[in-house]
Structures are given as C-alpha cells and as structure tokens.
Amino acid sequence: MTTALERLNTATTEEATQALTRCCGSTRWVQAMLAVRPFRDAEHLYAEAADAWARTGPEDWKEAFTHHPRIGDVSKLREKFAATAQWSSQEQQGVAAADERVLEALAQGNRDYEARYGFIFLVCATGKSAAEMLALLQGRMDHAPDAELRIAAGEQAKITRIRLEKLLAS
C-alpha cells in the first residue's frame, strides 16, 4: 500500500502543488517545498516545511493568510475554501458550540482586527473554543502592526504543521 508521503513524493508538480497549498497558501513556501522533494520521512517533511517558512517574509505570510476563512465565518468556509473546508471546519470546531453573543462578538472582532491590521485574524484554532479565540483576538488588538504580523505568521506555522500531519494521515 502506498503511503501519503510516497504519493506526495511521486505526485506530479501540479498535484503536489495542490496538496501543499492546502497546507499553506504561500506560493514561495510551496515552491521551496517542491524543490526539496522527495522527503525521506515525516520528520524530514516537517523540518523542511519549518525551514521554508522561516525563509519567507511579510508578503508571503499575508498571501498564506488569504487562504483561510475568518474564524467562525461558516458561509465563506463553504464557498471560497472548498479545498480546505473539511480541515478548516475541524480546526474551528470550537465555534460550532458557541452561543450567539460570542459569535457576534467574534464576527465584529474579526472586522475590527482586519481594519486595524489589513489581514484576517489568524489563530491555530485546533482545540480552542470560540470564547478562547475571542479572548485571543481581543488580546492581540493592542499589538503594533509588525508584532502582530509576526504573531500571525507563527500561528500560520502551527496550522501548516497540523495540516501536513493531516495530509500524511490521508
């Protein structure tokens, strides 16, 4: 039986690009990952992914952020992010159980955050409730833009790792 890692290693460039883009939407990151195939094992893949992300910069980070729905934005998750909808919905499970007040505050917080920083609020949502994500969003609203961009990039790195793990488990 062929493993997911073997499929990634032997995939066409187009197929591998699609698979990797589901994990991280930065074109520079995807190109760097394509350039180092084949991967010996999962740890090699994860190490190369972290190294490739470390070599990206603010424009690459913002590009990657555009591949995520806003936290709690179920309608956008369905329509715009069909390729990652299942993963995103699993990552945002904490939103499903939230009460209406928290969801409304999260929606408004997302709008305020995007107006302040120019990109969506990004958090590794796995295992977090909507209330926890709202508290994180509110706590990050006072950061300087450059500091917040770096925090969001760190969250993207966590999300990428989780999605690579899901890719290998598929």
Rosetta constraint file for C-alpha pairs under 8 A:
AtomPair CA 2 CA 6 HARMONIC 6.18 0.50
AtomPair CA 2 CA 7 HARMONIC 6.77 0.50
AtomPair CA 3 CA 7 HARMONIC 6.30 0.50
AtomPair CA 3 CA 168 HARMONIC 7.68 0.50
AtomPair CA 4 CA 8 HARMONIC 6.16 0.50
AtomPair CA 4 CA 167 HARMONIC 6.98 0.50
AtomPair CA 4 CA 168 HARMONIC 5.00 0.50
AtomPair CA 4 CA 169 HARMONIC 6.85 0.50
AtomPair CA 4 CA 170 HARMONIC 6.31 0.50
AtomPair CA 5 CA 9 HARMONIC 6.11 0.50
AtomPair CA 5 CA 39 HARMONIC 7.51 0.50
AtomPair CA 5 CA 41 HARMONIC 7.33 0.50
AtomPair CA 5 CA 42 HARMONIC 7.38 0.50
AtomPair CA 5 CA 168 HARMONIC 5.92 0.50
AtomPair CA 6 CA 10 HARMONIC 6.13 0.50
AtomPair CA 7 CA 11 HARMONIC 5.66 0.50
AtomPair CA 8 CA 16 HARMONIC 5.91 0.50
AtomPair CA 8 CA 19 HARMONIC 7.74 0.50
AtomPair CA 9 CA 16 HARMONIC 7.90 0.50
AtomPair CA 9 CA 37 HARMONIC 6.01 0.50
AtomPair CA 9 CA 38 HARMONIC 4.82 0.50
AtomPair CA 9 CA 39 HARMONIC 6.58 0.50
AtomPair CA 10 CA 38 HARMONIC 7.73 0.50
AtomPair CA 11 CA 15 HARMONIC 5.64 0.50
AtomPair CA 11 CA 16 HARMONIC 5.53 0.50
AtomPair CA 12 CA 16 HARMONIC 6.06 0.50
AtomPair CA 13 CA 17 HARMONIC 5.89 0.50
AtomPair CA 13 CA 34 HARMONIC 7.38 0.50
AtomPair CA 14 CA 18 HARMONIC 6.29 0.50
AtomPair CA 15 CA 19 HARMONIC 6.28 0.50
AtomPair CA 16 CA 20 HARMONIC 6.00 0.50
AtomPair CA 16 CA 34 HARMONIC 7.31 0.50
AtomPair CA 17 CA 21 HARMONIC 5.89 0.50
AtomPair CA 17 CA 30 HARMONIC 6.50 0.50
AtomPair CA 17 CA 31 HARMONIC 7.90 0.50
AtomPair CA 17 CA 34 HARMONIC 7.37 0.50
AtomPair CA 18 CA 22 HARMONIC 6.39 0.50
AtomPair CA 19 CA 23 HARMONIC 7.01 0.50
AtomPair CA 19 CA 167 HARMONIC 7.66 0.50
AtomPair CA 20 CA 24 HARMONIC 6.37 0.50
AtomPair CA 20 CA 25 HARMONIC 7.92 0.50
AtomPair CA 20 CA 30 HARMONIC 6.04 0.50
AtomPair CA 20 CA 33 HARMONIC 7.91 0.50
AtomPair CA 20 CA 164 HARMONIC 7.96 0.50
AtomPair CA 21 CA 25 HARMONIC 4.82 0.50
AtomPair CA 21 CA 26 HARMONIC 7.25 0.50
AtomPair CA 21 CA 27 HARMONIC 7.75 0.50
AtomPair CA 21 CA 30 HARMONIC 6.43 0.50
AtomPair CA 22 CA 83 HARMONIC 6.76 0.50
AtomPair CA 22 CA 84 HARMONIC 5.89 0.50
AtomPair CA 22 CA 163 HARMONIC 7.61 0.50
AtomPair CA 23 CA 159 HARMONIC 7.62 0.50
AtomPair CA 23 CA 160 HARMONIC 5.11 0.50
AtomPair CA 23 CA 161 HARMONIC 7.79 0.50
AtomPair CA 23 CA 163 HARMONIC 5.04 0.50
AtomPair CA 23 CA 164 HARMONIC 5.97 0.50
AtomPair CA 23 CA 167 HARMONIC 7.92 0.50
AtomPair CA 24 CA 29 HARMONIC 7.42 0.50
AtomPair CA 24 CA 30 HARMONIC 7.34 0.50
AtomPair CA 24 CA 64 HARMONIC 5.93 0.50
AtomPair CA 24 CA 67 HARMONIC 7.67 0.50
AtomPair CA 24 CA 156 HARMONIC 7.71 0.50
AtomPair CA 24 CA 160 HARMONIC 5.63 0.50
AtomPair CA 25 CA 29 HARMONIC 7.84 0.50
AtomPair CA 25 CA 30 HARMONIC 7.51 0.50
AtomPair CA 25 CA 63 HARMONIC 6.47 0.50
AtomPair CA 25 CA 64 HARMONIC 4.07 0.50
AtomPair CA 25 CA 65 HARMONIC 7.21 0.50
AtomPair CA 25 CA 66 HARMONIC 7.46 0.50
AtomPair CA 25 CA 67 HARMONIC 5.56 0.50
AtomPair CA 26 CA 30 HARMONIC 6.26 0.50
AtomPair CA 26 CA 60 HARMONIC 5.35 0.50
AtomPair CA 26 CA 61 HARMONIC 6.65 0.50
AtomPair CA 26 CA 63 HARMONIC 5.50 0.50
AtomPair CA 26 CA 64 HARMONIC 4.46 0.50
AtomPair CA 27 CA 31 HARMONIC 6.08 0.50
AtomPair CA 27 CA 60 HARMONIC 7.25 0.50
AtomPair CA 27 CA 63 HARMONIC 7.78 0.50
AtomPair CA 27 CA 64 HARMONIC 7.97 0.50
AtomPair CA 28 CA 32 HARMONIC 6.16 0.50
AtomPair CA 28 CA 56 HARMONIC 7.00 0.50
AtomPair CA 28 CA 60 HARMONIC 6.69 0.50
AtomPair CA 29 CA 33 HARMONIC 6.22 0.50
AtomPair CA 29 CA 49 HARMONIC 7.74 0.50
AtomPair CA 29 CA 52 HARMONIC 5.65 0.50
AtomPair CA 29 CA 53 HARMONIC 6.04 0.50
AtomPair CA 29 CA 56 HARMONIC 6.93 0.50
AtomPair CA 29 CA 60 HARMONIC 7.82 0.50
AtomPair CA 30 CA 34 HARMONIC 6.17 0.50
AtomPair CA 31 CA 35 HARMONIC 6.22 0.50
AtomPair CA 32 CA 36 HARMONIC 6.68 0.50
AtomPair CA 32 CA 52 HARMONIC 6.00 0.50
AtomPair CA 33 CA 37 HARMONIC 6.65 0.50
AtomPair CA 33 CA 48 HARMONIC 6.97 0.50
AtomPair CA 33 CA 49 HARMONIC 6.69 0.50
AtomPair CA 33 CA 52 HARMONIC 6.91 0.50
AtomPair CA 36 CA 48 HARMONIC 7.67 0.50
AtomPair CA 39 CA 44 HARMONIC 5.87 0.50
AtomPair CA 39 CA 45 HARMONIC 5.58 0.50
AtomPair CA 40 CA 44 HARMONIC 5.94 0.50
AtomPair CA 40 CA 45 HARMONIC 7.52 0.50
AtomPair CA 41 CA 45 HARMONIC 6.43 0.50
AtomPair CA 42 CA 46 HARMONIC 6.20 0.50
AtomPair CA 42 CA 168 HARMONIC 7.76 0.50
AtomPair CA 43 CA 47 HARMONIC 6.03 0.50
AtomPair CA 44 CA 48 HARMONIC 6.09 0.50
AtomPair CA 45 CA 49 HARMONIC 6.07 0.50
AtomPair CA 46 CA 50 HARMONIC 6.21 0.50
AtomPair CA 46 CA 161 HARMONIC 6.81 0.50
AtomPair CA 46 CA 164 HARMONIC 7.59 0.50
AtomPair CA 47 CA 51 HARMONIC 6.14 0.50
AtomPair CA 48 CA 52 HARMONIC 5.93 0.50
AtomPair CA 49 CA 53 HARMONIC 6.14 0.50
AtomPair CA 49 CA 161 HARMONIC 7.83 0.50
AtomPair CA 50 CA 54 HARMONIC 6.15 0.50
AtomPair CA 50 CA 157 HARMONIC 7.21 0.50
AtomPair CA 51 CA 55 HARMONIC 6.51 0.50
AtomPair CA 52 CA 56 HARMONIC 6.80 0.50
AtomPair CA 53 CA 157 HARMONIC 7.12 0.50
AtomPair CA 56 CA 60 HARMONIC 5.87 0.50
AtomPair CA 56 CA 61 HARMONIC 7.17 0.50
AtomPair CA 57 CA 61 HARMONIC 6.18 0.50
AtomPair CA 58 CA 62 HARMONIC 6.18 0.50
AtomPair CA 58 CA 149 HARMONIC 7.37 0.50
AtomPair CA 59 CA 63 HARMONIC 6.19 0.50
AtomPair CA 60 CA 64 HARMONIC 6.26 0.50
AtomPair CA 61 CA 65 HARMONIC 6.25 0.50
AtomPair CA 61 CA 153 HARMONIC 5.93 0.50
AtomPair CA 61 CA 156 HARMONIC 7.89 0.50
AtomPair CA 62 CA 66 HARMONIC 6.54 0.50
AtomPair CA 62 CA 119 HARMONIC 6.81 0.50
AtomPair CA 63 CA 67 HARMONIC 7.31 0.50
AtomPair CA 64 CA 68 HARMONIC 7.67 0.50
AtomPair CA 64 CA 156 HARMONIC 7.73 0.50
AtomPair CA 65 CA 119 HARMONIC 7.18 0.50
AtomPair CA 65 CA 120 HARMONIC 6.82 0.50
AtomPair CA 65 CA 122 HARMONIC 7.21 0.50
AtomPair CA 65 CA 156 HARMONIC 7.54 0.50
AtomPair CA 66 CA 119 HARMONIC 7.81 0.50
AtomPair CA 66 CA 120 HARMONIC 7.64 0.50
AtomPair CA 67 CA 81 HARMONIC 7.26 0.50
AtomPair CA 68 CA 81 HARMONIC 7.27 0.50
AtomPair CA 68 CA 88 HARMONIC 7.80 0.50
AtomPair CA 69 CA 73 HARMONIC 6.32 0.50
AtomPair CA 69 CA 76 HARMONIC 6.15 0.50
AtomPair CA 69 CA 77 HARMONIC 5.39 0.50
AtomPair CA 69 CA 80 HARMONIC 7.92 0.50
AtomPair CA 69 CA 81 HARMONIC 7.00 0.50
AtomPair CA 69 CA 88 HARMONIC 7.80 0.50
AtomPair CA 70 CA 76 HARMONIC 7.78 0.50
AtomPair CA 70 CA 77 HARMONIC 7.94 0.50
AtomPair CA 70 CA 110 HARMONIC 7.00 0.50
AtomPair CA 70 CA 120 HARMONIC 6.34 0.50
AtomPair CA 70 CA 121 HARMONIC 6.90 0.50
AtomPair CA 70 CA 122 HARMONIC 7.77 0.50
AtomPair CA 71 CA 92 HARMONIC 7.00 0.50
AtomPair CA 71 CA 95 HARMONIC 7.87 0.50
AtomPair CA 71 CA 106 HARMONIC 7.62 0.50
AtomPair CA 71 CA 107 HARMONIC 7.94 0.50
AtomPair CA 71 CA 110 HARMONIC 7.57 0.50
AtomPair CA 71 CA 121 HARMONIC 7.42 0.50
AtomPair CA 71 CA 122 HARMONIC 7.65 0.50
AtomPair CA 72 CA 92 HARMONIC 7.06 0.50
AtomPair CA 72 CA 95 HARMONIC 5.78 0.50
AtomPair CA 72 CA 103 HARMONIC 7.04 0.50
AtomPair CA 72 CA 106 HARMONIC 7.30 0.50
AtomPair CA 72 CA 107 HARMONIC 7.20 0.50
AtomPair CA 72 CA 130 HARMONIC 7.95 0.50
AtomPair CA 73 CA 77 HARMONIC 6.18 0.50
AtomPair CA 73 CA 107 HARMONIC 7.65 0.50
AtomPair CA 74 CA 78 HARMONIC 6.31 0.50
AtomPair CA 75 CA 79 HARMONIC 6.36 0.50
AtomPair CA 76 CA 80 HARMONIC 5.49 0.50
AtomPair CA 76 CA 81 HARMONIC 6.98 0.50
AtomPair CA 77 CA 81 HARMONIC 5.19 0.50
AtomPair CA 77 CA 82 HARMONIC 6.99 0.50
AtomPair CA 77 CA 85 HARMONIC 5.76 0.50
AtomPair CA 77 CA 88 HARMONIC 7.41 0.50
AtomPair CA 77 CA 89 HARMONIC 7.65 0.50
AtomPair CA 78 CA 82 HARMONIC 5.76 0.50
AtomPair CA 78 CA 85 HARMONIC 6.18 0.50
AtomPair CA 81 CA 85 HARMONIC 5.42 0.50
AtomPair CA 82 CA 86 HARMONIC 7.81 0.50
AtomPair CA 84 CA 88 HARMONIC 5.93 0.50
AtomPair CA 85 CA 89 HARMONIC 5.85 0.50
AtomPair CA 86 CA 90 HARMONIC 6.20 0.50
AtomPair CA 87 CA 91 HARMONIC 6.09 0.50
AtomPair CA 87 CA 163 HARMONIC 7.50 0.50
AtomPair CA 88 CA 92 HARMONIC 6.04 0.50
AtomPair CA 89 CA 93 HARMONIC 6.01 0.50
AtomPair CA 90 CA 126 HARMONIC 7.50 0.50
AtomPair CA 91 CA 124 HARMONIC 7.61 0.50
AtomPair CA 91 CA 125 HARMONIC 5.40 0.50
AtomPair CA 91 CA 126 HARMONIC 4.48 0.50
AtomPair CA 91 CA 127 HARMONIC 7.35 0.50
AtomPair CA 92 CA 96 HARMONIC 7.52 0.50
AtomPair CA 92 CA 125 HARMONIC 5.56 0.50
AtomPair CA 92 CA 126 HARMONIC 6.39 0.50
AtomPair CA 92 CA 128 HARMONIC 7.73 0.50
AtomPair CA 93 CA 97 HARMONIC 7.51 0.50
AtomPair CA 93 CA 126 HARMONIC 7.59 0.50
AtomPair CA 93 CA 127 HARMONIC 7.76 0.50
AtomPair CA 93 CA 129 HARMONIC 7.63 0.50
AtomPair CA 94 CA 98 HARMONIC 6.93 0.50
AtomPair CA 94 CA 125 HARMONIC 7.77 0.50
AtomPair CA 94 CA 126 HARMONIC 7.98 0.50
AtomPair CA 94 CA 127 HARMONIC 6.95 0.50
AtomPair CA 94 CA 128 HARMONIC 5.68 0.50
AtomPair CA 94 CA 129 HARMONIC 4.00 0.50
AtomPair CA 94 CA 130 HARMONIC 5.26 0.50
AtomPair CA 95 CA 103 HARMONIC 7.47 0.50
AtomPair CA 95 CA 129 HARMONIC 6.19 0.50
AtomPair CA 95 CA 130 HARMONIC 4.67 0.50
AtomPair CA 97 CA 129 HARMONIC 7.92 0.50
AtomPair CA 97 CA 130 HARMONIC 7.82 0.50
AtomPair CA 98 CA 102 HARMONIC 6.26 0.50
AtomPair CA 98 CA 103 HARMONIC 6.44 0.50
AtomPair CA 98 CA 129 HARMONIC 7.47 0.50
AtomPair CA 98 CA 130 HARMONIC 5.84 0.50
AtomPair CA 98 CA 131 HARMONIC 7.38 0.50
AtomPair CA 99 CA 103 HARMONIC 6.39 0.50
AtomPair CA 100 CA 104 HARMONIC 6.08 0.50
AtomPair CA 101 CA 105 HARMONIC 6.15 0.50
AtomPair CA 102 CA 106 HARMONIC 5.99 0.50
AtomPair CA 102 CA 130 HARMONIC 6.89 0.50
AtomPair CA 102 CA 131 HARMONIC 6.34 0.50
AtomPair CA 102 CA 134 HARMONIC 7.52 0.50
AtomPair CA 103 CA 107 HARMONIC 6.10 0.50
AtomPair CA 103 CA 130 HARMONIC 7.32 0.50
AtomPair CA 104 CA 108 HARMONIC 6.19 0.50
AtomPair CA 105 CA 109 HARMONIC 5.85 0.50
AtomPair CA 105 CA 134 HARMONIC 7.39 0.50
AtomPair CA 106 CA 110 HARMONIC 6.01 0.50
AtomPair CA 106 CA 130 HARMONIC 7.68 0.50
AtomPair CA 106 CA 133 HARMONIC 8.00 0.50
AtomPair CA 106 CA 134 HARMONIC 5.60 0.50
AtomPair CA 107 CA 111 HARMONIC 6.44 0.50
AtomPair CA 108 CA 112 HARMONIC 6.19 0.50
AtomPair CA 109 CA 113 HARMONIC 5.93 0.50
AtomPair CA 109 CA 134 HARMONIC 7.46 0.50
AtomPair CA 109 CA 137 HARMONIC 6.94 0.50
AtomPair CA 109 CA 138 HARMONIC 7.15 0.50
AtomPair CA 110 CA 114 HARMONIC 6.09 0.50
AtomPair CA 110 CA 120 HARMONIC 6.83 0.50
AtomPair CA 110 CA 121 HARMONIC 6.14 0.50
AtomPair CA 110 CA 137 HARMONIC 7.80 0.50
AtomPair CA 111 CA 115 HARMONIC 6.13 0.50
AtomPair CA 112 CA 116 HARMONIC 6.18 0.50
AtomPair CA 113 CA 117 HARMONIC 6.02 0.50
AtomPair CA 113 CA 118 HARMONIC 7.75 0.50
AtomPair CA 113 CA 119 HARMONIC 7.69 0.50
AtomPair CA 113 CA 120 HARMONIC 6.91 0.50
AtomPair CA 113 CA 121 HARMONIC 6.31 0.50
AtomPair CA 113 CA 137 HARMONIC 7.73 0.50
AtomPair CA 113 CA 141 HARMONIC 6.55 0.50
AtomPair CA 114 CA 118 HARMONIC 4.92 0.50
AtomPair CA 114 CA 119 HARMONIC 4.99 0.50
AtomPair CA 114 CA 120 HARMONIC 5.13 0.50
AtomPair CA 114 CA 121 HARMONIC 6.76 0.50
AtomPair CA 115 CA 119 HARMONIC 7.83 0.50
AtomPair CA 117 CA 145 HARMONIC 5.99 0.50
AtomPair CA 117 CA 148 HARMONIC 7.91 0.50
AtomPair CA 117 CA 149 HARMONIC 7.99 0.50
AtomPair CA 121 CA 137 HARMONIC 7.01 0.50
AtomPair CA 121 CA 152 HARMONIC 7.39 0.50
AtomPair CA 122 CA 152 HARMONIC 5.52 0.50
AtomPair CA 122 CA 155 HARMONIC 6.49 0.50
AtomPair CA 122 CA 156 HARMONIC 7.17 0.50
AtomPair CA 123 CA 133 HARMONIC 7.48 0.50
AtomPair CA 123 CA 152 HARMONIC 6.84 0.50
AtomPair CA 123 CA 155 HARMONIC 5.33 0.50
AtomPair CA 123 CA 156 HARMONIC 7.43 0.50
AtomPair CA 124 CA 155 HARMONIC 5.44 0.50
AtomPair CA 124 CA 156 HARMONIC 7.16 0.50
AtomPair CA 124 CA 158 HARMONIC 6.31 0.50
AtomPair CA 124 CA 159 HARMONIC 5.57 0.50
AtomPair CA 125 CA 129 HARMONIC 7.90 0.50
AtomPair CA 125 CA 133 HARMONIC 7.15 0.50
AtomPair CA 128 CA 132 HARMONIC 5.91 0.50
AtomPair CA 128 CA 133 HARMONIC 6.46 0.50
AtomPair CA 129 CA 133 HARMONIC 6.31 0.50
AtomPair CA 130 CA 134 HARMONIC 6.05 0.50
AtomPair CA 131 CA 135 HARMONIC 6.18 0.50
AtomPair CA 132 CA 136 HARMONIC 6.23 0.50
AtomPair CA 133 CA 137 HARMONIC 6.08 0.50
AtomPair CA 134 CA 138 HARMONIC 6.12 0.50
AtomPair CA 135 CA 139 HARMONIC 6.02 0.50
AtomPair CA 136 CA 140 HARMONIC 6.20 0.50
AtomPair CA 137 CA 141 HARMONIC 6.49 0.50
AtomPair CA 140 CA 148 HARMONIC 7.08 0.50
AtomPair CA 143 CA 147 HARMONIC 6.19 0.50
AtomPair CA 143 CA 148 HARMONIC 5.67 0.50
AtomPair CA 144 CA 148 HARMONIC 6.13 0.50
AtomPair CA 145 CA 149 HARMONIC 6.09 0.50
AtomPair CA 146 CA 150 HARMONIC 6.43 0.50
AtomPair CA 147 CA 151 HARMONIC 6.33 0.50
AtomPair CA 148 CA 152 HARMONIC 6.13 0.50
AtomPair CA 149 CA 153 HARMONIC 6.17 0.50
AtomPair CA 150 CA 154 HARMONIC 6.24 0.50
AtomPair CA 151 CA 155 HARMONIC 6.37 0.50
AtomPair CA 152 CA 156 HARMONIC 6.21 0.50
AtomPair CA 153 CA 157 HARMONIC 6.33 0.50
AtomPair CA 154 CA 158 HARMONIC 6.55 0.50
AtomPair CA 155 CA 159 HARMONIC 6.29 0.50
AtomPair CA 156 CA 160 HARMONIC 6.01 0.50
AtomPair CA 157 CA 161 HARMONIC 6.31 0.50
AtomPair CA 158 CA 162 HARMONIC 6.40 0.50
AtomPair CA 159 CA 163 HARMONIC 6.11 0.50
AtomPair CA 160 CA 164 HARMONIC 6.05 0.50
AtomPair CA 161 CA 165 HARMONIC 6.26 0.50
AtomPair CA 162 CA 166 HARMONIC 6.31 0.50
AtomPair CA 163 CA 167 HARMONIC 6.04 0.50
AtomPair CA 164 CA 168 HARMONIC 6.22 0.50
AtomPair CA 165 CA 169 HARMONIC 6.21 0.50
AtomPair CA 166 CA 170 HARMONIC 6.22 0.50
